[in-house]
Amino acid sequence: MSNPYRVISASITEVIQESPLIRTLKLLPEEPIVFKTGQFVELSIPNIGEGPFTPSSSHYISDRMDITIMKTGFVTDYVHRAQVGDTVGLRGPYGSHYPLEKFDGKDVLILGGGCGLAPLRSLFLTLLHDVDRYKSITFFAGAKSPQDCIYKDQVSGWRQFPTVRFVRSVDAVPEGQEWNEDVGLVTKLLANLDIDPKTNPAIVCGPPLMMKFGTLELLKNGFKESNIYLSMEKKMYCGFGQCRHCVMGPYYACKDGPVFTYESIKNEEGIWE
Ligand SMILES: Cc1cc2nc3c(=O)[nH]c(=O)nc-3n(C[C@H](O)[C@H](O)[C@H](O)COP(=O)(O)OP(=O)(O)OC[C@H]3O[C@@H](n4cnc5c(N)ncnc54)[C@H](O)[C@@H]3O)c2cc1C
């Protein structure tokens, strides 16, 4: 990357309100942004600020980009006020990516919850592009309640692939919301797994507690530490190892991550915070 601070402007072509707190921006950058699935970009709102976000679209598409964003604070509040036709800035991509070559011929397991589904949708759509390269893809997706489920309009299309299993579970079904799929913490879906844990990869992203208990459950199932891939969404600013805000032991979450194997970071302090 020649100038890591270089900002490319992108116009918002569509806004999808996925759930009360999560929306997907469909963006048209003024020039293509080539990234590998798992990497992130810094998205800025002019005169307001910026934050790290992972594209939620396939890495085979570089002239457009989807970014799915949860409203959590100052910048994301402005993101949630943005409208079609507005412009945002994008810089990057930064960081590590999912090692797709290691997933060839495997039963790929994806486990995520909340807005952690954003990088996982990028991975999933990228895998679907070459779906025959993988023996199967199992995607366990969690949400707090039916109305918090995201990518609702795409689920039935994904379920058409014969080697894809897309299973959703919600923590609870409040009165007045309809649901006829699984109920319970998404990690419970791991209880009856029919995938050989010794040879297959598992990719995890979501709220810290979900990542922690999901990883522990995978280990209990017999998954290898080196086959569990975690996307670490640590607080970070510059995105490329200058500001040192995201140091994790010998690693920078921005530069060496955000994608790490559990094996590589298991002894670092505060990985589940
Ligand atoms: C590599 C990476 C990829 C990410 N991808 C996505 C994504 O695709 N979609 C998405 O919605 N969010 C993603 N995040 C989290 C996102 O960056 C933060 O939620 C956002 O920057 C918060 O900005 P804010 O100004 O609205 O929040 P603030 O007002 O700064 O803070 C509000 C709350 O958010 C927490 N927070 C702030 N920055 C971060 C951060 N970088 N990571 C985690 N928590 C944070 C604060 O501790 C505080 O609790 C990602 C984070 C990283 C590091």
The ligand as a Tripos MOL2 file, in Angstrom:
@<TRIPOS>MOLECULE
LIG
   53    58     1     0     0
SMALL
NO_CHARGES

@<TRIPOS>ATOM
      1 C1        -11.1330   -4.8930   12.6600 C.3       1 LIG1
      2 C2        -12.4870   -4.4200   13.1110 C.ar      1 LIG1
      3 C3        -13.5910   -4.6430   12.3090 C.ar      1 LIG1
      4 C4        -14.8580   -4.2230   12.7140 C.ar      1 LIG1
      5 N1        -15.9100   -4.4580   11.8930 N.ar      1 LIG1
      6 C5        -17.1280   -4.0140   12.2440 C.ar      1 LIG1
      7 C6        -18.2360   -4.2050   11.3810 C.ar      1 LIG1
      8 O1        -18.1230   -4.7720   10.2830 O.2       1 LIG1
      9 N2        -19.4320   -3.7330   11.7910 N.ar      1 LIG1
     10 C7        -19.5960   -3.0860   13.0020 C.ar      1 LIG1
     11 O2        -20.7000   -2.6690   13.3140 O.2       1 LIG1
     12 N3        -18.5630   -2.8950   13.8180 N.ar      1 LIG1
     13 C8        -17.3370   -3.3250   13.4900 C.ar      1 LIG1
     14 N4        -16.2840   -3.0890   14.3200 N.ar      1 LIG1
     15 C9        -16.4980   -2.3210   15.5720 C.3       1 LIG1
     16 C10       -16.5710   -0.8410   15.2170 C.3       1 LIG1
     17 O3        -15.3280   -0.4050   14.7490 O.3       1 LIG1
     18 C11       -16.9650    0.0100   16.4370 C.3       1 LIG1
     19 O4        -18.2240   -0.3980   16.9010 O.3       1 LIG1
     20 C12       -17.0490    1.4800   16.0490 C.3       1 LIG1
     21 O5        -15.7880    1.9570   15.6680 O.3       1 LIG1
     22 C13       -17.5630    2.2820   17.2500 C.3       1 LIG1
     23 O6        -17.4790    3.6500   16.8960 O.3       1 LIG1
     24 P1        -18.3670    4.7480   17.6260 P.3       1 LIG1
     25 O7        -17.6850    6.0620   17.4660 O.co2     1 LIG1
     26 O8        -19.7660    4.6590   17.1430 O.co2     1 LIG1
     27 O9        -18.3130    4.2500   19.1230 O.3       1 LIG1
     28 P2        -17.6930    5.0410   20.3810 P.3       1 LIG1
     29 O10       -18.5890    6.1980   20.7110 O.co2     1 LIG1
     30 O11       -16.2480    5.2910   20.1820 O.co2     1 LIG1
     31 O12       -17.8370    3.8920   21.4610 O.3       1 LIG1
     32 C14       -19.0670    3.2400   21.7270 C.3       1 LIG1
     33 C15       -18.7880    1.8330   22.2220 C.3       1 LIG1
     34 O13       -18.1650    1.0490   21.1730 O.3       1 LIG1
     35 C16       -16.9310    0.5080   21.6520 C.3       1 LIG1
     36 N5        -15.9530    0.5410   20.5620 N.ar      1 LIG1
     37 C17       -15.3960    1.6490   20.0220 C.ar      1 LIG1
     38 N6        -14.5230    1.3080   19.0500 N.ar      1 LIG1
     39 C18       -14.5210   -0.0200   18.9930 C.ar      1 LIG1
     40 C19       -13.8330   -0.9800   18.2180 C.ar      1 LIG1
     41 N7        -12.9280   -0.6350   17.3030 N.pl3     1 LIG1
     42 N8        -14.1030   -2.2910   18.4070 N.ar      1 LIG1
     43 C20       -14.9960   -2.6680   19.3310 C.ar      1 LIG1
     44 N9        -15.6810   -1.8330   20.1030 N.ar      1 LIG1
     45 C21       -15.4430   -0.5300   19.9430 C.ar      1 LIG1
     46 C22       -16.5090    1.4180   22.7970 C.3       1 LIG1
     47 O14       -15.6570    0.7160   23.7060 O.3       1 LIG1
     48 C23       -17.8290    1.7680   23.4190 C.3       1 LIG1
     49 O15       -18.2940    0.7580   24.2750 O.3       1 LIG1
     50 C24       -15.0130   -3.5280   13.9450 C.ar      1 LIG1
     51 C25       -13.8970   -3.2890   14.7520 C.ar      1 LIG1
     52 C26       -12.6530   -3.7350   14.3300 C.ar      1 LIG1
     53 C27       -11.4570   -3.4640   15.1930 C.3       1 LIG1
@<TRIPOS>BOND
     1     1     2 1
     2     2     3 ar
     3     2    52 ar
     4     3     4 ar
     5     4     5 ar
     6     4    50 ar
     7     5     6 ar
     8     6     7 ar
     9     6    13 1
    10     7     8 2
    11     7     9 ar
    12     9    10 ar
    13    10    11 2
    14    10    12 ar
    15    12    13 ar
    16    13    14 ar
    17    14    15 1
    18    14    50 ar
    19    15    16 1
    20    16    17 1
    21    16    18 1
    22    18    19 1
    23    18    20 1
    24    20    21 1
    25    20    22 1
    26    22    23 1
    27    23    24 1
    28    24    25 2
    29    24    26 1
    30    24    27 1
    31    27    28 1
    32    28    29 2
    33    28    30 1
    34    28    31 1
    35    31    32 1
    36    32    33 1
    37    33    34 1
    38    33    48 1
    39    34    35 1
    40    35    36 1
    41    35    46 1
    42    36    37 ar
    43    36    45 ar
    44    37    38 ar
    45    38    39 ar
    46    39    40 ar
    47    39    45 ar
    48    40    41 1
    49    40    42 ar
    50    42    43 ar
    51    43    44 ar
    52    44    45 ar
    53    46    47 1
    54    46    48 1
    55    48    49 1
    56    50    51 ar
    57    51    52 ar
    58    52    53 1
@<TRIPOS>SUBSTRUCTURE
     1 LIG1         1 GROUP 0 **** ****
